[in-house]
Amino acid sequence: MAKSDDQQDIPVWAYEKIELKNPDPLWMDKGNQEKEELFHLLSRFGVKQMEHVGSTAIPHLPAKPIIDLMASVSSFEEVDQIAERLSLHQWHYVPPELDKQPWRRFFVKVENDKRTAQLHLMLEGEERWEKQLIFRDKLRENPHLMEEYAKIKYKLAQEFQDDREGYTEAKKEFIDKVLSESSTFKGEYNE
């Protein structure tokens, strides 16, 4: 299918199909490697916390082979300088007007026109930070929850193969269930 004129400047990786891969024990190592590299690149901007989250941070869980990381900063004032620094290392900034998630600043690492990592830059104290950690840790601790989530992910990957946003949205019911069983957290979690 040919791109329309208004899609000519959109990168290939922005519309990748949803493809789940079998669990890879190397994802944890890759997550640690990306964390170390990002800490080195972002420490001058006051980044003190960084976590590997998402499905690649949960052993034995199938996932899109994209390492999800989150880092916290005290403000978004230096996001342009952060974007400039990260652009030298294959990271692409997705501005808030395209990302449509005003609570974060989003970066995608791309190699050979494919996403390999994503960085969710959040303000210190952002409640989604804690939600991401709780969800990750609950699935790490509970193989039954992890297996249930794997089945849901496979089903939704088929259903929303060409719709990343739809895939993410459709997982919310399960995520909300896990979070509500863990605490009073509910609502918008993006993994």
C-alpha positions as a Markdown table, in Angstrom:
| # | Residue | x | y | z |
|---|---|---|---|---|
| 1 | Met | 0.0 | 0.0 | 0.0 |
| 2 | Ala | 1.4 | 3.4 | -1.0 |
| 3 | Lys | 1.7 | 6.2 | 1.6 |
| 4 | Ser | -0.5 | 9.2 | 1.1 |
| 5 | Asp | 1.2 | 12.6 | 0.7 |
| 6 | Asp | 0.6 | 13.5 | 4.3 |
| 7 | Gln | 2.3 | 10.2 | 5.4 |
| 8 | Gln | 5.5 | 10.6 | 3.4 |
| 9 | Asp | 7.5 | 11.9 | 6.3 |
| 10 | Ile | 6.3 | 9.3 | 8.8 |
| 11 | Pro | 9.0 | 6.8 | 9.6 |
| 12 | Val | 8.5 | 3.1 | 9.0 |
| 13 | Trp | 8.9 | 2.2 | 12.7 |
| 14 | Ala | 5.9 | 4.4 | 13.6 |
| 15 | Tyr | 3.5 | 1.8 | 12.1 |
| 16 | Glu | 5.2 | -1.5 | 12.8 |
| 17 | Lys | 2.8 | -4.5 | 13.1 |
| 18 | Ile | 2.3 | -6.0 | 16.5 |
| 19 | Glu | 4.6 | -9.1 | 16.5 |
| 20 | Leu | 5.0 | -11.0 | 19.8 |
| 21 | Lys | 8.2 | -13.0 | 20.2 |
| 22 | Asn | 8.8 | -15.9 | 22.5 |
| 23 | Pro | 10.4 | -14.9 | 25.8 |
| 24 | Asp | 14.1 | -14.2 | 25.5 |
| 25 | Pro | 16.3 | -14.4 | 28.6 |
| 26 | Leu | 18.6 | -11.8 | 26.9 |
| 27 | Trp | 15.9 | -9.2 | 27.3 |
| 28 | Met | 16.9 | -8.6 | 30.9 |
| 29 | Asp | 20.5 | -8.1 | 29.9 |
| 30 | Lys | 19.5 | -5.8 | 27.1 |
| 31 | Gly | 17.3 | -3.9 | 29.6 |
| 32 | Asn | 20.3 | -3.5 | 32.0 |
| 33 | Gln | 22.6 | -2.4 | 29.1 |
| 34 | Glu | 20.1 | 0.2 | 27.9 |
| 35 | Lys | 19.6 | 1.5 | 31.5 |
| 36 | Glu | 23.4 | 1.9 | 32.0 |
| 37 | Glu | 23.8 | 3.7 | 28.6 |
| 38 | Leu | 20.8 | 6.0 | 29.3 |
| 39 | Phe | 22.0 | 6.8 | 32.9 |
| 40 | His | 25.4 | 7.8 | 31.4 |
| 41 | Leu | 23.6 | 10.0 | 28.8 |
| 42 | Leu | 21.0 | 11.5 | 31.0 |
| 43 | Ser | 22.6 | 11.9 | 34.5 |
| 44 | Arg | 23.6 | 15.5 | 33.6 |
| 45 | Phe | 19.8 | 16.2 | 33.3 |
| 46 | Gly | 19.1 | 15.1 | 36.8 |
| 47 | Val | 17.8 | 11.6 | 36.1 |
| 48 | Lys | 18.2 | 9.6 | 39.3 |
| 49 | Gln | 15.8 | 6.8 | 38.8 |
| 50 | Met | 15.5 | 4.5 | 35.8 |
| 51 | Glu | 13.6 | 1.2 | 35.5 |
| 52 | His | 13.2 | -1.6 | 33.0 |
| 53 | Val | 9.4 | -2.2 | 32.7 |
| 54 | Gly | 7.0 | -3.7 | 30.3 |
| 55 | Ser | 6.8 | -7.3 | 29.1 |
| 56 | Thr | 10.5 | -7.6 | 28.4 |
| 57 | Ala | 11.1 | -7.0 | 32.1 |
| 58 | Ile | 9.0 | -10.1 | 33.0 |
| 59 | Pro | 10.8 | -13.4 | 32.6 |
| 60 | His | 8.9 | -16.0 | 30.5 |
| 61 | Leu | 6.5 | -13.5 | 29.1 |
| 62 | Pro | 6.1 | -13.2 | 25.3 |
| 63 | Ala | 6.6 | -9.6 | 24.1 |
| 64 | Lys | 7.2 | -7.3 | 21.3 |
| 65 | Pro | 11.1 | -7.3 | 21.4 |
| 66 | Ile | 11.2 | -3.7 | 22.5 |
| 67 | Ile | 12.9 | -2.8 | 25.8 |
| 68 | Asp | 10.7 | -0.4 | 27.7 |
| 69 | Leu | 12.4 | 1.9 | 30.2 |
| 70 | Met | 11.2 | 4.7 | 32.3 |
| 71 | Ala | 13.2 | 7.5 | 33.8 |
| 72 | Ser | 12.2 | 10.4 | 36.1 |
| 73 | Val | 13.2 | 14.0 | 35.9 |
| 74 | Ser | 12.2 | 17.0 | 38.0 |
| 75 | Ser | 10.8 | 18.9 | 35.0 |
| 76 | Phe | 10.5 | 18.7 | 31.2 |
| 77 | Glu | 12.3 | 22.1 | 30.7 |
| 78 | Glu | 15.4 | 20.4 | 29.3 |
| 79 | Val | 13.5 | 17.9 | 27.0 |
| 80 | Asp | 14.9 | 19.6 | 23.9 |
| 81 | Gln | 18.5 | 19.2 | 25.1 |
| 82 | Ile | 17.7 | 15.6 | 26.2 |
| 83 | Ala | 16.3 | 14.9 | 22.7 |
| 84 | Glu | 19.4 | 16.4 | 21.0 |
| 85 | Arg | 21.7 | 14.3 | 23.2 |
| 86 | Leu | 19.7 | 11.1 | 22.6 |
| 87 | Ser | 19.5 | 11.7 | 18.9 |
| 88 | Leu | 23.2 | 11.0 | 18.6 |
| 89 | His | 22.5 | 7.5 | 19.9 |
| 90 | Gln | 19.7 | 6.3 | 17.6 |
| 91 | Trp | 16.9 | 7.7 | 19.8 |
| 92 | His | 14.0 | 9.6 | 18.3 |
| 93 | Tyr | 11.8 | 12.0 | 20.2 |
| 94 | Val | 8.1 | 11.7 | 19.7 |
| 95 | Pro | 6.7 | 15.1 | 20.7 |
| 96 | Pro | 3.6 | 15.2 | 23.0 |
| 97 | Glu | 1.3 | 16.4 | 20.2 |
| 98 | Leu | 2.0 | 13.1 | 18.4 |
| 99 | Asp | 2.4 | 10.9 | 21.5 |
| 100 | Lys | -0.9 | 12.2 | 23.0 |
| 101 | Gln | 0.3 | 11.3 | 26.5 |
| 102 | Pro | 0.9 | 14.7 | 28.2 |
| 103 | Trp | 2.2 | 13.0 | 31.4 |
| 104 | Arg | 5.4 | 11.8 | 29.7 |
| 105 | Arg | 8.0 | 12.6 | 27.1 |
| 106 | Phe | 8.5 | 9.6 | 24.8 |
| 107 | Phe | 11.6 | 8.5 | 22.9 |
| 108 | Val | 12.1 | 5.5 | 20.6 |
| 109 | Lys | 15.4 | 3.8 | 19.8 |
| 110 | Val | 15.5 | 2.6 | 16.2 |
| 111 | Glu | 17.9 | 0.2 | 14.5 |
| 112 | Asn | 17.4 | -0.9 | 10.9 |
| 113 | Asp | 13.9 | 0.8 | 10.8 |
| 114 | Lys | 12.7 | -1.2 | 13.9 |
| 115 | Arg | 12.1 | -0.1 | 17.4 |
| 116 | Thr | 14.5 | -1.7 | 19.8 |
| 117 | Ala | 13.8 | 0.3 | 23.0 |
| 118 | Gln | 11.4 | 3.0 | 24.3 |
| 119 | Leu | 12.0 | 5.5 | 27.0 |
| 120 | His | 9.1 | 7.0 | 29.0 |
| 121 | Leu | 10.5 | 10.1 | 30.6 |
| 122 | Met | 8.2 | 11.1 | 33.5 |
| 123 | Leu | 8.1 | 13.8 | 36.1 |
| 124 | Glu | 9.1 | 12.7 | 39.7 |
| 125 | Gly | 6.0 | 11.7 | 41.6 |
| 126 | Glu | 4.0 | 10.7 | 38.5 |
| 127 | Glu | 1.6 | 8.1 | 39.7 |
| 128 | Arg | 2.0 | 6.0 | 36.5 |
| 129 | Trp | 5.6 | 5.3 | 37.7 |
| 130 | Glu | 4.4 | 3.3 | 40.7 |
| 131 | Lys | 1.7 | 1.6 | 38.6 |
| 132 | Gln | 4.2 | 0.3 | 36.1 |
| 133 | Leu | 6.4 | -1.1 | 38.9 |
| 134 | Ile | 3.5 | -2.7 | 40.7 |
| 135 | Phe | 2.2 | -4.4 | 37.5 |
| 136 | Arg | 5.7 | -5.6 | 36.5 |
| 137 | Asp | 6.4 | -7.0 | 40.0 |
| 138 | Lys | 3.0 | -8.7 | 40.3 |
| 139 | Leu | 3.5 | -10.6 | 37.1 |
| 140 | Arg | 7.1 | -11.5 | 38.1 |
| 141 | Glu | 5.8 | -12.9 | 41.4 |
| 142 | Asn | 2.7 | -14.7 | 40.0 |
| 143 | Pro | 3.1 | -17.2 | 37.1 |
| 144 | His | -0.6 | -17.6 | 36.8 |
| 145 | Leu | -1.1 | -13.9 | 36.2 |
| 146 | Met | 1.8 | -13.9 | 33.8 |
| 147 | Glu | 0.3 | -16.8 | 31.8 |
| 148 | Glu | -3.1 | -15.2 | 31.7 |
| 149 | Tyr | -1.5 | -12.0 | 30.4 |
| 150 | Ala | 0.4 | -13.9 | 27.8 |
| 151 | Lys | -2.8 | -15.5 | 26.4 |
| 152 | Ile | -4.5 | -12.1 | 26.3 |
| 153 | Lys | -1.5 | -10.5 | 24.5 |
| 154 | Tyr | -1.5 | -13.3 | 21.9 |
| 155 | Lys | -5.2 | -12.9 | 21.2 |
| 156 | Leu | -5.0 | -9.1 | 21.0 |
| 157 | Ala | -1.8 | -9.2 | 18.8 |
| 158 | Gln | -3.9 | -11.1 | 16.3 |
| 159 | Glu | -6.9 | -8.8 | 16.6 |
| 160 | Phe | -5.0 | -5.5 | 16.6 |
| 161 | Gln | -2.0 | -6.5 | 14.3 |
| 162 | Asp | -1.9 | -3.1 | 12.6 |
| 163 | Asp | -3.1 | -1.0 | 15.4 |
| 164 | Arg | -0.6 | -0.3 | 18.2 |
| 165 | Glu | -2.9 | 2.1 | 20.1 |
| 166 | Gly | -5.8 | -0.3 | 19.9 |
| 167 | Tyr | -3.6 | -3.2 | 21.2 |
| 168 | Thr | -2.5 | -1.1 | 24.1 |
| 169 | Glu | -6.0 | 0.1 | 24.9 |
| 170 | Ala | -7.4 | -3.4 | 24.8 |
| 171 | Lys | -4.9 | -4.6 | 27.4 |
| 172 | Lys | -6.1 | -2.0 | 30.0 |
| 173 | Glu | -8.9 | -4.2 | 31.4 |
| 174 | Phe | -6.5 | -6.9 | 32.5 |
| 175 | Ile | -3.9 | -4.3 | 33.7 |
| 176 | Asp | -6.6 | -2.5 | 35.7 |
| 177 | Lys | -7.7 | -5.8 | 37.3 |
| 178 | Val | -4.1 | -6.6 | 38.4 |
| 179 | Leu | -3.6 | -3.1 | 39.8 |
| 180 | Ser | -7.0 | -3.0 | 41.6 |
| 181 | Glu | -6.1 | -6.3 | 43.3 |
| 182 | Ser | -2.8 | -4.8 | 44.3 |
| 183 | Ser | -3.9 | -1.5 | 45.7 |
| 184 | Thr | -6.2 | 1.4 | 44.9 |
| 185 | Phe | -4.5 | 2.1 | 41.5 |
| 186 | Lys | -6.7 | 2.1 | 38.5 |
| 187 | Gly | -6.7 | 3.6 | 35.1 |
| 188 | Glu | -4.2 | 4.7 | 32.5 |
| 189 | Tyr | -1.2 | 2.4 | 32.4 |
| 190 | Asn | 0.6 | 2.1 | 29.1 |
| 191 | Glu | 2.7 | -0.9 | 28.6 |
